Amino acid sequence: MKRTAVALSALVLLLPLAACGGDAEAGAGSTVTVTVGYQSRTINTVTAGTLLRSLGSFEKQLNALDDGVRYEVDWQDYATGAPITAQMTAGKIDIGSMGDFPLLINAARGKQLNNPTRLVSVTGYNLSGGLNTIVAAPGSKLDSLADLKGRKVSTSVGSAADGTLVRALQRAGIDPDRGIEKLNQQPSVGASALAAGSADALSQFVAWPGLLAFQGKAKAIYDGARLDLPTFHGVTARQDFATERPAVLEAFLKAQAEATDYLHAHPVAAAEKVAKATGLPAEVVYLYNGAHGIATFDPALRPPLVAALKKDVAILKSAKLTGDVDVDSFVDDRYLKKALGPAAYAEHLATKPAPAASEVWPEGASETLTFPSPTALLRHLAGHRDGIRAAYVPDATTGTLWFADKAVWVADGAELLPFVAPDTARAYVAAHSGARVVSYTDALERAS
């Protein structure tokens, strides 16, 4: 909300002109602007950004306040969470959405600059960590973490994808500081570096790994769900804004809940809306945000997610990106509880993610077809070679959804099992006598 000049001109220059957090006294007939920072192409934040914006739900909720104030929403789109944090701590953004590691940096910077922020809801999450993936060029000989020793790996330092890279390398016995040459790059820059050969691998967050795989520009070599640690995206708000304009924040959270309900009720239509707004292929959006996608959407601040956030602090501290972060003070579910109602909020907390499933998206269809197993899906594809927009299968070990034609397939007797990455497939084969890796073409023939 635009601030009113009430003090020294020097002070006025420091006050935010776009955000509404400091103007608690705007009355009837006034106009206030609520500034929302979001990441359109980080598609697990869509219920607090791209999809929410396209549905107009926040504006409708603000109008329903009927408090005599005219509200305007300034939607500001960013590539990562870092600039959103910078603008929030400068008082220029009221509400922002970002991944778990950037959320911790948001908390730390807010406290450091005496403009604290609060985590008020969750957008998309994966309890195993499947939102982050390490990929290599499709023709590369790299197909495991061990192959990354001495290689150039692009990631965005301070992001959840960087956290996945660090943890994965540590578990593989590779020093993440000395065992690889880490390139700190924005996702788009890293994707270009991978294509140009100046990076050997890329560790990134949604939707980049899926996008590059779909385009035939990358292959997965590590599924982040192997870590079995939750990853998520959430909504953060400036504390002064939340305190001074609680009704506006609650309106946003109600709108987020509406967008979440829409995504659940109309997953294909939601994917198409996000695709139109971002330029991403709808097939990639659906991989993450679909009915059985990699992400689960629910605004509740679940204990496992908060616990994971506490574990993430050590990774950021080791990278000297933050000091200690008081996660318990940062997490604030009061506004969401009020927006949803205590009973409804308790129901959200009790709801479990839907199990992964195999899906086919036929050309021109407004709904996908669900199959009881990957083998059944392959049998369908073998008989319908044309007219298929996309096919998705869950990793047999982690449950991470992946494109059927990009998966690593294993034949185990009559059963055909998909895996996101080669090392996961090899681990299964090693533990199951008679199982062996087969090509996608071979898998289709066996299924038919």
Sequence and secondary structure as in RCSB ss.txt:
>XXXX:A:sequence
MKRTAVALSALVLLLPLAACGGDAEAGAGSTVTVTVGYQSRTINTVTAGTLLRSLGSFEKQLNALDDGVRYEVDW
QDYATGAPITAQMTAGKIDIGSMGDFPLLINAARGKQLNNPTRLVSVTGYNLSGGLNTIVAAPGSKLDSLADLKG
RKVSTSVGSAADGTLVRALQRAGIDPDRGIEKLNQQPSVGASALAAGSADALSQFVAWPGLLAFQGKAKAIYDGA
RLDLPTFHGVTARQDFATERPAVLEAFLKAQAEATDYLHAHPVAAAEKVAKATGLPAEVVYLYNGAHGIATFDPA
LRPPLVAALKKDVAILKSAKLTGDVDVDSFVDDRYLKKALGPAAYAEHLATKPAPAASEVWPEGASETLTFPSPT
ALLRHLAGHRDGIRAAYVPDATTGTLWFADKAVWVADGAELLPFVAPDTARAYVAAHSGARVVSYTDALERAS
>XXXX:A:secstr
      S HHHHHHS SS  TT TT  TT EEEEEEEE TTSGGGGGGTHHHHHHTHHHHHHHTT SS EEEEEE
EE SSSHHHHHHHHTT  SEEEEEHHHHHHHHHHHHHTT  EEEEEEEEEETT TTEEEEE TT S  SGGGGTT
 EEEE TTSHHHHHHHHHHHHTT  TTTSSEEEE  HHHHHHHHHHTS SEEEEETTHHHHHHHTTS EEEEEGG
GG   EEEEEEEEHHHHHH HHHHHHHHHHHHHHHHHHHH HHHHHHHHHHHH   HHHHHHHHSTT S EE   
  HHHHHHHHHHHHHHHHTTS     HHHHB  HHHHHHH HHHHHHHHH       EEEEETT SS EEESSHH
HHHHHHHH  SSEEEEEEE TTT  EEEGGGSEEEEETTEEEEESSHHHHHHHHHHSTT EEE HHHHHHHH 
